Structures are given as C-alpha cells and as structure tokens.
Amino acid sequence: MSPRKSKLPLILGAIVIALLCYNAFLLMDKLKTEKENAAKMAQMDKELNESQALSEQLEKDYNTTIAKLDQAAAESSKLKKTIEKQKAELSKSKRKIQQVINDGEGTETELAEVRLMLASFYSQRDGFLAEIASLKNKNRKLVAQKAVLTEEKEVLKEVVDEQRVIEEKLRGDKTQLEVAKADLEVVNRSLKVEKDELKNVASVLKTNGITANSIKIRNNGEEKEVKFGKRTDRIKVCFEILENNVTKPGPQTIYLRILNPAGETIAVEDKGSGVLKDNQHGGETRYTISEVVDYENAPTDMCMYWAEDDGFNKGEYTTELYHQGYLIGKEKIVLK
C-alpha cells in the first residue's frame, strides 16, 4: 500500500469528526435559539397579559369612578356642573392611556409609561373624589346652617310679629291716652276757668248798709240832705265793705253806676265815666264814676259822689256798685 492510500481513512475520519462537531454545534445553537425564543414569547405573553389586565383594571376603575360621580351629581344639583367637567377630564385621560395600551406592543418600557399614566389617572381620580367629598361636606354644612338660619328666621319673624302686635297695641293705647289727655286738658281748662271764676267771685268784695242820699253843699262846705232834684248838688252813696280774706289786700277799684229816671246810665267821660267788663252777665256795662280804695281785708267804710252842676231831674234814680265786674250793691233814691 502506498503512503498516499494509507492516509485517506485518516482524512475521512477527520472530516466525519468535523462534520459531527459542526452538526453538534448547529444543534446546540438551534436549541439555544429556541430556548431564547421561547423565553421571549413567554415574556411577550406576560407583558400582553399585563397590558390586558391594566386595560381591564382601568376600565373597571373608570366605571366605578364615573358611577360615584354620577351618584354625587344626583344627590346635589349644585355639583352637577363641576362633576361633568371632572368626568370629561377623566374620560380624556382614560382615552390617552387606552390609546397607549392599544398602540403599544406591551414592552416593559411601554408598560412603565402606562403605569405612570395610570398613577396620574388615579391621582386625578382621587383628587376629584376628594374635591366632591369636600364640596358635599360643605353643602351639608351649608344646608345645616340654612336650616338653623331658617329656624332663627322663623323665630325672628314670630318676635317681629309679636313686636308689631305690641306696637299696634301701644299705638292704640297711645291714641286712647292722647284722647284721654286731650279730654283731661279740656276738663282741666274748664276746671281752671271755673276755679278762676270761683276765685274771682270769692274775691269780689261784699257790701253792707248801702245808703243813697241827695246832698246840697252849703256855703260853709257842710253837706245837707235835700229832697228836691233842682236843689241837689250831688248824689252820695255810702256803704261798708265787708271783710274778705280771699281778696288780695291793696288797691281795689269800686265802680258806681247811676241810672236816671229814664233808665239811662249817667256818664260823662270828662268826669271819669267809662265802661267796665260785666263778668256776671257778659258784655260791657257803662259806669258813672270809679274810685280806688286801699283795702286791707278788714271792714271799710266808703262814700262815693256824683255831682251835676244844673241839679237833677225829679224821679227815681238807681245806684249800683260794682267790683271786678260783679254787682255788689244796689240802692234807689227818689227826687222831687
């Protein structure tokens, strides 16, 4: 055998061994690749399952939150506008998260992004629910305060109504009192007038022992009583003023009125005649002459004269004495 032929089996054996090693390598590589692919598939399934779970949890939590918000809106119409706004914002956030889940391949990076978005969503949800709870609490407080205010208003209204009734009664009582006061003032004025009249009447001087005489004055100045009018120079009226403690002491005016036979008052203004107020009968009365006496609340004698230069006509003359407008004495004299 030649040396060349003796090496051929060796070469063939080496080739076989090499082929076997290569095939073993390929087999090992294939097994490794399949193992890696299986691991990747398992990871992908896991991530897809997690994405699905996150999507389902998102849907569940979203629906639960919407239900709570709808319930809160049903309980308080004042919160409806705020809740609708919150629902719109939550729906917008949900759509974004769902879009990311739907468009993604479920990689860990994408899942991390979804988790962050979900955390933001839940934070937003919790904030909205807390805000609604706070608003509901405030509303409950406001309702309670309103109830208290309503009760206080009713109480105040009752008080005001009672006060109004009292004021009406007081006004009525005041009116009655004013009427009674006015009536009392009228009575008081009337009583005062009567009192003043009584006082005036009580203070009027009284006379006693009135005498009326026709007098002629002699040349020596002595007085002589005569009966004939033509010979009469004066008519003399004498009287006693009685004691009166009601009358204020001091000057008091006595008025003498002489009526001639025709019933006319003898009056000459130049000789002191005038008019006095007649408090007894009303109106005015002419008087013949007046004289002031210093009265000291004691009996006082007094005489008054009226002279006629041409004498007096015959007939009956009436003499009247007045004090403070009241007739206090009267006497007649007949001249021939």
Secondary structure as UniProt FT lines:
FT   HELIX           3..6
FT   HELIX           8..75
FT   HELIX           77..79
FT   HELIX           80..103
FT   HELIX           108..203
FT   STRAND          207..217
FT   TURN            219..220
FT   STRAND          223..225
FT   TURN            229..231
FT   STRAND          234..241
FT   STRAND          250..259
FT   TURN            261..262
FT   HELIX           269..271
FT   STRAND          274..277
FT   TURN            279..281
FT   STRAND          284..287
FT   STRAND          289..295
FT   STRAND          300..307
FT   TURN            309..310
FT   STRAND          315..323
FT   TURN            324..325
FT   STRAND          326..335
//
